[in-house]
Amino acid sequence: AVVSTQSTGGRFQDNFEFLQWFYKFFTINDSGDHDSYDAVAQRGGAGNAPAVSRSPVKRAPVKKTVAAPAAVSNIKKSGSNQNNAEVKKLQGEVAELSAAIEGLEKERDFYFSKLRDIEVICQEKEGDELYTEFIAGIIEILYATEEGFGPAEDEVAGEPEIEDDEQEEY
């Protein structure tokens, strides 16, 4: 139910709640068939409504009331300017770092694709007896890891994690 005293009070919260209620009411009752609506047929065949002449309306002067003074804030105004400058500085740093990260990611992807191409060529030539030692050396270099730079445990595909005491014997 819509309470008229709340809607005429002019409070934002009351108006917003009414707007939410009206939106929900409309979406529940809307058939969604807007293309087949014929306004002329709905008016009983009458065409455009005759133009209504508007004459200026005289209004009574409105008395202005003086509002109570706002509560005094303890926040310094100069601090907000300083904060804005600091925020802008930090946003600039974030933009610089984002550009640097983007450049590094492009470079990483470039070199990764080169290494991947080398790996594919090595896998194609792996059975060739002429290049066996050479290919084995390249593959050893490609798959070599350093402390802290190995593949993540989640990224190791197809290798189940088996602890030393659980290792199966064949």
Order of alpha helices (4+ residues) and beta strands (2+ residues): alpha-alpha-alpha-alpha-alpha
